[in-house]
Amino acid sequence: MAKLNVLQHELVPAHHVVKKEEEDKVLKELGIAKDLLPRISRSDPAIKALEEIHGPLEGGTIIKISRKSPTMGYSVYYRVVTSEVFK
């Protein structure tokens, strides 16, 4: 049975790993410290799919999420990977 890649599903927004070299630029543009970014759990299906592509992601890695919005057209969100499991 083939494994489903959730990142290819039409309802899942695009998730991209922000390179270490670009993190400071992103945080400066947002005017925020990394520890104040919303978190995304390492157990999230999108993160698991990214790990299959990029290998294990360290805690603190920033993820860029690009969403289509009916009101804004296109919006970008950032999350930081954490090993916490949210319930």
N, CA, C and O atoms as CSV, one atom per row, in Angstrom:
chain,resi,resn,atom,element,x,y,z
A,1,MET,N,N,0.846,-1.179,0.000
A,1,MET,CA,C,0.000,0.000,0.000
A,1,MET,C,C,0.893,1.243,0.000
A,1,MET,O,O,1.844,1.337,0.775
A,2,ALA,N,N,0.576,2.177,-0.865
A,2,ALA,CA,C,1.365,3.409,-0.975
A,2,ALA,C,C,1.114,4.311,0.227
A,2,ALA,O,O,0.005,4.364,0.758
A,3,LYS,N,N,2.148,5.013,0.643
A,3,LYS,CA,C,2.054,5.917,1.780
A,3,LYS,C,C,1.534,7.276,1.304
A,3,LYS,O,O,1.977,7.784,0.275
A,4,LEU,N,N,0.609,7.855,2.043
A,4,LEU,CA,C,0.031,9.146,1.695
A,4,LEU,C,C,0.946,10.271,2.157
A,4,LEU,O,O,1.357,10.304,3.317
A,5,ASN,N,N,1.263,11.183,1.261
A,5,ASN,CA,C,2.020,12.378,1.618
A,5,ASN,C,C,0.998,13.493,1.829
A,5,ASN,O,O,0.414,13.996,0.870
A,6,VAL,N,N,0.789,13.872,3.082
A,6,VAL,CA,C,-0.242,14.867,3.396
A,6,VAL,C,C,0.046,16.216,2.748
A,6,VAL,O,O,-0.876,16.998,2.519
A,7,LEU,N,N,1.310,16.498,2.451
A,7,LEU,CA,C,1.664,17.780,1.844
A,7,LEU,C,C,1.140,17.911,0.420
A,7,LEU,O,O,1.072,19.015,-0.120
A,8,GLN,N,N,0.772,16.796,-0.183
A,8,GLN,CA,C,0.242,16.827,-1.546
A,8,GLN,C,C,-1.283,16.911,-1.576
A,8,GLN,O,O,-1.871,16.984,-2.656
A,9,HIS,N,N,-1.929,16.901,-0.420
A,9,HIS,CA,C,-3.386,16.991,-0.375
A,9,HIS,C,C,-3.822,18.429,-0.613
A,9,HIS,O,O,-3.192,19.362,-0.115
A,10,GLU,N,N,-4.881,18.609,-1.359
A,10,GLU,CA,C,-5.337,19.958,-1.739
A,10,GLU,C,C,-5.769,20.822,-0.555
A,10,GLU,O,O,-5.754,22.048,-0.664
A,11,LEU,N,N,-6.148,20.225,0.560
A,11,LEU,CA,C,-6.594,21.000,1.714
A,11,LEU,C,C,-5.467,21.360,2.687
A,11,LEU,O,O,-5.678,22.122,3.630
A,12,VAL,N,N,-4.279,20.816,2.457
A,12,VAL,CA,C,-3.141,21.090,3.338
A,12,VAL,C,C,-2.318,22.220,2.721
A,12,VAL,O,O,-1.873,22.111,1.578
A,13,PRO,N,N,-2.113,23.313,3.480
A,13,PRO,CA,C,-1.309,24.411,2.929
A,13,PRO,C,C,0.146,23.994,2.757
A,13,PRO,O,O,0.606,23.035,3.376
A,14,ALA,N,N,0.858,24.721,1.916
A,14,ALA,CA,C,2.271,24.416,1.647
A,14,ALA,C,C,3.113,24.669,2.893
A,14,ALA,O,O,3.011,25.727,3.515
A,15,HIS,N,N,3.935,23.703,3.250
A,15,HIS,CA,C,4.854,23.806,4.390
A,15,HIS,C,C,6.279,23.750,3.836
A,15,HIS,O,O,6.602,22.889,3.018
A,16,HIS,N,N,7.133,24.684,4.294
A,16,HIS,CA,C,8.521,24.721,3.852
A,16,HIS,C,C,9.425,24.964,5.048
A,16,HIS,O,O,9.083,25.736,5.944
A,17,VAL,N,N,10.563,24.316,5.063
A,17,VAL,CA,C,11.553,24.520,6.112
A,17,VAL,C,C,12.320,25.799,5.778
A,17,VAL,O,O,12.816,25.959,4.662
A,18,VAL,N,N,12.415,26.709,6.753
A,18,VAL,CA,C,13.202,27.928,6.584
A,18,VAL,C,C,14.658,27.575,6.875
A,18,VAL,O,O,14.962,27.004,7.923
A,19,LYS,N,N,15.555,27.912,5.954
A,19,LYS,CA,C,16.982,27.612,6.136
A,19,LYS,C,C,17.529,28.412,7.312
A,19,LYS,O,O,17.083,29.527,7.584
A,20,LYS,N,N,18.501,27.828,8.001
A,20,LYS,CA,C,19.130,28.481,9.161
A,20,LYS,C,C,19.638,29.872,8.800
A,20,LYS,O,O,19.537,30.794,9.609
A,21,GLU,N,N,20.185,30.035,7.592
A,21,GLU,CA,C,20.732,31.317,7.165
A,21,GLU,C,C,19.646,32.392,7.027
A,21,GLU,O,O,19.933,33.584,7.135
A,22,GLU,N,N,18.402,31.968,6.789
A,22,GLU,CA,C,17.303,32.910,6.561
A,22,GLU,C,C,16.490,33.200,7.827
A,22,GLU,O,O,15.667,34.114,7.832
A,23,GLU,N,N,16.712,32.433,8.894
A,23,GLU,CA,C,15.902,32.588,10.105
A,23,GLU,C,C,15.983,33.989,10.690
A,23,GLU,O,O,14.956,34.569,11.041
A,24,ASP,N,N,17.191,34.545,10.802
A,24,ASP,CA,C,17.339,35.884,11.382
A,24,ASP,C,C,16.598,36.931,10.560
A,24,ASP,O,O,15.981,37.839,11.118
A,25,LYS,N,N,16.655,36.808,9.249
A,25,LYS,CA,C,15.956,37.749,8.364
A,25,LYS,C,C,14.439,37.676,8.594
A,25,LYS,O,O,13.772,38.706,8.696
A,26,VAL,N,N,13.908,36.463,8.673
A,26,VAL,CA,C,12.469,36.267,8.899
A,26,VAL,C,C,12.052,36.852,10.246
A,26,VAL,O,O,11.055,37.569,10.337
A,27,LEU,N,N,12.819,36.543,11.286
A,27,LEU,CA,C,12.487,37.039,12.627
A,27,LEU,C,C,12.577,38.561,12.693
A,27,LEU,O,O,11.775,39.201,13.373
A,28,LYS,N,N,13.541,39.138,11.996
A,28,LYS,CA,C,13.681,40.596,11.972
A,28,LYS,C,C,12.494,41.238,11.257
A,28,LYS,O,O,11.964,42.248,11.721
A,29,GLU,N,N,12.071,40.655,10.123
A,29,GLU,CA,C,10.915,41.169,9.381
A,29,GLU,C,C,9.651,41.116,10.237
A,29,GLU,O,O,8.819,42.024,10.199
A,30,LEU,N,N,9.523,40.029,11.013
A,30,LEU,CA,C,8.338,39.863,11.860
A,30,LEU,C,C,8.437,40.679,13.146
A,30,LEU,O,O,7.425,40.953,13.792
A,31,GLY,N,N,9.657,41.067,13.515
A,31,GLY,CA,C,9.865,41.817,14.750
A,31,GLY,C,C,9.529,40.985,15.978
A,31,GLY,O,O,8.888,41.461,16.915
A,32,ILE,N,N,9.976,39.732,15.955
A,32,ILE,CA,C,9.620,38.799,17.031
A,32,ILE,C,C,10.810,37.881,17.322
A,32,ILE,O,O,11.645,37.630,16.453
A,33,ALA,N,N,10.871,37.394,18.543
A,33,ALA,CA,C,11.891,36.408,18.907
A,33,ALA,C,C,11.375,35.012,18.552
A,33,ALA,O,O,10.168,34.772,18.536
A,34,LYS,N,N,12.295,34.106,18.269
A,34,LYS,CA,C,11.909,32.753,17.856
A,34,LYS,C,C,11.021,32.060,18.889
A,34,LYS,O,O,10.090,31.340,18.528
A,35,ASP,N,N,11.309,32.277,20.177
A,35,ASP,CA,C,10.529,31.591,21.216
A,35,ASP,C,C,9.111,32.133,21.349
A,35,ASP,O,O,8.306,31.566,22.087
A,36,LEU,N,N,8.790,33.217,20.651
A,36,LEU,CA,C,7.424,33.759,20.674
A,36,LEU,C,C,6.578,33.324,19.478
A,36,LEU,O,O,5.386,33.623,19.411
A,37,LEU,N,N,7.205,32.616,18.536
A,37,LEU,CA,C,6.444,32.098,17.398
A,37,LEU,C,C,5.503,30.996,17.869
A,37,LEU,O,O,5.807,30.282,18.825
A,38,PRO,N,N,4.360,30.857,17.200
A,38,PRO,CA,C,3.490,29.719,17.515
A,38,PRO,C,C,4.245,28.411,17.250
A,38,PRO,O,O,5.121,28.357,16.386
A,39,ARG,N,N,3.905,27.383,17.984
A,39,ARG,CA,C,4.609,26.102,17.874
A,39,ARG,C,C,3.835,25.119,16.997
A,39,ARG,O,O,2.617,25.212,16.841
A,40,ILE,N,N,4.575,24.194,16.443
A,40,ILE,CA,C,3.985,23.077,15.707
A,40,ILE,C,C,4.696,21.825,16.211
A,40,ILE,O,O,5.925,21.773,16.258
A,41,SER,N,N,3.923,20.836,16.579
A,41,SER,CA,C,4.473,19.627,17.179
A,41,SER,C,C,5.200,18.757,16.162
A,41,SER,O,O,4.802,18.657,15.001
A,42,ARG,N,N,6.255,18.144,16.623
A,42,ARG,CA,C,7.000,17.212,15.783
A,42,ARG,C,C,6.104,16.032,15.363
A,42,ARG,O,O,6.395,15.360,14.373
A,43,SER,N,N,5.027,15.779,16.105
A,43,SER,CA,C,4.113,14.687,15.770
A,43,SER,C,C,3.054,15.094,14.743
A,43,SER,O,O,2.237,14.265,14.343
A,44,ASP,N,N,3.058,16.352,14.316
A,44,ASP,CA,C,2.117,16.832,13.303
A,44,ASP,C,C,2.384,16.095,11.987
A,44,ASP,O,O,3.543,15.948,11.600
A,45,PRO,N,N,1.349,15.632,11.294
A,45,PRO,CA,C,1.553,14.890,10.045
A,45,PRO,C,C,2.361,15.661,8.997
A,45,PRO,O,O,3.136,15.055,8.257
A,46,ALA,N,N,2.197,16.968,8.924
A,46,ALA,CA,C,2.961,17.762,7.953
A,46,ALA,C,C,4.445,17.762,8.308
A,46,ALA,O,O,5.290,17.707,7.413
A,47,ILE,N,N,4.773,17.821,9.585
A,47,ILE,CA,C,6.172,17.796,10.013
A,47,ILE,C,C,6.772,16.421,9.735
A,47,ILE,O,O,7.919,16.317,9.300
A,48,LYS,N,N,6.004,15.378,9.984
A,48,LYS,CA,C,6.491,14.028,9.682
A,48,LYS,C,C,6.787,13.883,8.188
A,48,LYS,O,O,7.774,13.254,7.805
A,49,ALA,N,N,5.927,14.468,7.346
A,49,ALA,CA,C,6.155,14.413,5.900
A,49,ALA,C,C,7.398,15.215,5.512
A,49,ALA,O,O,8.168,14.785,4.653
A,50,LEU,N,N,7.600,16.379,6.143
A,50,LEU,CA,C,8.802,17.178,5.874
A,50,LEU,C,C,10.062,16.428,6.303
A,50,LEU,O,O,11.098,16.522,5.646
A,51,GLU,N,N,9.972,15.685,7.404
A,51,GLU,CA,C,11.131,14.917,7.871
A,51,GLU,C,C,11.489,13.793,6.905
A,51,GLU,O,O,12.657,13.419,6.800
A,52,GLU,N,N,10.509,13.254,6.204
A,52,GLU,CA,C,10.809,12.233,5.205
A,52,GLU,C,C,11.577,12.840,4.035
A,52,GLU,O,O,12.367,12.158,3.383
A,53,ILE,N,N,11.340,14.123,3.772
A,53,ILE,CA,C,12.019,14.807,2.667
A,53,ILE,C,C,13.389,15.330,3.103
A,53,ILE,O,O,14.386,15.122,2.412
A,54,HIS,N,N,13.431,16.016,4.265
A,54,HIS,CA,C,14.635,16.726,4.706
A,54,HIS,C,C,15.438,15.997,5.779
A,54,HIS,O,O,16.526,16.444,6.140
A,55,GLY,N,N,14.931,14.905,6.283
A,55,GLY,CA,C,15.577,14.230,7.404
A,55,GLY,C,C,15.045,14.812,8.709
A,55,GLY,O,O,14.205,15.711,8.679
A,56,PRO,N,N,15.513,14.319,9.850
A,56,PRO,CA,C,15.000,14.778,11.147
A,56,PRO,C,C,15.155,16.285,11.320
A,56,PRO,O,O,16.214,16.851,11.048
A,57,LEU,N,N,14.075,16.926,11.778
A,57,LEU,CA,C,14.095,18.366,12.035
A,57,LEU,C,C,14.368,18.598,13.506
A,57,LEU,O,O,13.754,17.965,14.365
A,58,GLU,N,N,15.277,19.492,13.792
A,58,GLU,CA,C,15.614,19.821,15.174
A,58,GLU,C,C,14.523,20.689,15.778
A,58,GLU,O,O,13.831,21.419,15.068
A,59,GLY,N,N,14.376,20.605,17.089
A,59,GLY,CA,C,13.500,21.530,17.777
A,59,GLY,C,C,14.017,22.937,17.538
A,59,GLY,O,O,15.227,23.161,17.577
A,60,GLY,N,N,13.140,23.878,17.295
A,60,GLY,CA,C,13.546,25.248,17.024
A,60,GLY,C,C,13.614,25.580,15.543
A,60,GLY,O,O,13.840,26.734,15.178
A,61,THR,N,N,13.420,24.578,14.680
A,61,THR,CA,C,13.405,24.822,13.241
A,61,THR,C,C,12.140,25.612,12.888
A,61,THR,O,O,11.051,25.305,13.371
A,62,ILE,N,N,12.296,26.615,12.054
A,62,ILE,CA,C,11.144,27.435,11.652
A,62,ILE,C,C,10.541,26.866,10.377
A,62,ILE,O,O,11.249,26.523,9.431
A,63,ILE,N,N,9.209,26.774,10.375
A,63,ILE,CA,C,8.451,26.278,9.230
A,63,ILE,C,C,7.619,27.426,8.672
A,63,ILE,O,O,6.937,28.127,9.420
A,64,LYS,N,N,7.675,27.614,7.367
A,64,LYS,CA,C,6.866,28.631,6.683
A,64,LYS,C,C,5.643,27.936,6.098
A,64,LYS,O,O,5.769,26.960,5.359
A,65,ILE,N,N,4.465,28.442,6.431
A,65,ILE,CA,C,3.213,27.861,5.944
A,65,ILE,C,C,2.519,28.907,5.076
A,65,ILE,O,O,2.203,30.002,5.541
A,66,SER,N,N,2.285,28.558,3.815
A,66,SER,CA,C,1.645,29.470,2.863
A,66,SER,C,C,0.223,28.990,2.604
A,66,SER,O,O,0.005,27.878,2.122
A,67,ARG,N,N,-0.736,29.843,2.929
A,67,ARG,CA,C,-2.146,29.460,2.788
A,67,ARG,C,C,-2.855,30.337,1.769
A,67,ARG,O,O,-2.580,31.530,1.642
A,68,LYS,N,N,-3.773,29.710,1.049
A,68,LYS,CA,C,-4.674,30.470,0.188
A,68,LYS,C,C,-5.828,30.926,1.058
A,68,LYS,O,O,-6.369,30.150,1.847
A,69,SER,N,N,-6.200,32.178,0.912
A,69,SER,CA,C,-7.262,32.734,1.735
A,69,SER,C,C,-8.318,33.366,0.842
A,69,SER,O,O,-7.979,34.110,-0.079
A,70,PRO,N,N,-9.595,33.083,1.097
A,70,PRO,CA,C,-10.637,33.678,0.256
A,70,PRO,C,C,-10.726,35.196,0.427
A,70,PRO,O,O,-11.188,35.889,-0.480
A,71,THR,N,N,-10.294,35.719,1.569
A,71,THR,CA,C,-10.385,37.160,1.803
A,71,THR,C,C,-9.079,37.891,1.513
A,71,THR,O,O,-9.102,39.023,1.031
A,72,MET,N,N,-7.934,37.257,1.801
A,72,MET,CA,C,-6.640,37.914,1.596
A,72,MET,C,C,-5.937,37.447,0.336
A,72,MET,O,O,-4.972,38.074,-0.101
A,73,GLY,N,N,-6.397,36.371,-0.249
A,73,GLY,CA,C,-5.767,35.814,-1.435
A,73,GLY,C,C,-4.657,34.850,-1.084
A,73,GLY,O,O,-4.667,33.695,-1.510
A,74,TYR,N,N,-3.692,35.327,-0.300
A,74,TYR,CA,C,-2.520,34.522,0.034
A,74,TYR,C,C,-1.972,35.041,1.351
A,74,TYR,O,O,-1.823,36.250,1.527
A,75,SER,N,N,-1.674,34.148,2.270
A,75,SER,CA,C,-1.110,34.572,3.554
A,75,SER,C,C,-0.006,33.602,3.983
A,75,SER,O,O,-0.034,32.415,3.658
A,76,VAL,N,N,0.960,34.141,4.718
A,76,VAL,CA,C,2.107,33.359,5.167
A,76,VAL,C,C,2.130,33.351,6.685
A,76,VAL,O,O,1.957,34.387,7.327
A,77,TYR,N,N,2.344,32.185,7.244
A,77,TYR,CA,C,2.447,31.995,8.686
A,77,TYR,C,C,3.758,31.282,8.980
A,77,TYR,O,O,4.279,30.552,8.137
A,78,TYR,N,N,4.278,31.491,10.157
A,78,TYR,CA,C,5.496,30.807,10.580
A,78,TYR,C,C,5.218,30.075,11.881
A,78,TYR,O,O,4.497,30.573,12.745
A,79,ARG,N,N,5.794,28.894,12.012
A,79,ARG,CA,C,5.686,28.088,13.222
A,79,ARG,C,C,7.078,27.574,13.560
A,79,ARG,O,O,7.929,27.457,12.678
A,80,VAL,N,N,7.312,27.269,14.815
A,80,VAL,CA,C,8.585,26.700,15.235
A,80,VAL,C,C,8.336,25.271,15.724
A,80,VAL,O,O,7.402,25.019,16.486
A,81,VAL,N,N,9.180,24.347,15.278
A,81,VAL,CA,C,9.022,22.931,15.621
A,81,VAL,C,C,9.383,22.718,17.086
A,81,VAL,O,O,10.394,23.223,17.576
A,82,THR,N,N,8.530,21.956,17.775
A,82,THR,CA,C,8.778,21.603,19.161
A,82,THR,C,C,8.549,20.105,19.326
A,82,THR,O,O,7.802,19.494,18.562
A,83,SER,N,N,9.187,19.529,20.315
A,83,SER,CA,C,9.012,18.100,20.558
A,83,SER,C,C,7.798,17.822,21.441
A,83,SER,O,O,7.472,16.667,21.712
A,84,GLU,N,N,7.124,18.899,21.892
A,84,GLU,CA,C,5.929,18.722,22.710
A,84,GLU,C,C,4.830,18.062,21.887
A,84,GLU,O,O,4.742,18.261,20.676
A,85,VAL,N,N,4.002,17.284,22.551
A,85,VAL,CA,C,2.840,16.681,21.903
A,85,VAL,C,C,1.619,17.412,22.434
A,85,VAL,O,O,1.347,17.398,23.634
A,86,PHE,N,N,0.885,18.052,21.530
A,86,PHE,CA,C,-0.302,18.813,21.926
A,86,PHE,C,C,-1.515,17.893,21.954
A,86,PHE,O,O,-1.671,17.019,21.101
A,87,LYS,N,N,-2.357,18.101,22.934
A,87,LYS,CA,C,-3.568,17.276,23.051
A,87,LYS,C,C,-4.791,18.112,22.879
A,87,LYS,O,O,-5.906,17.596,22.944
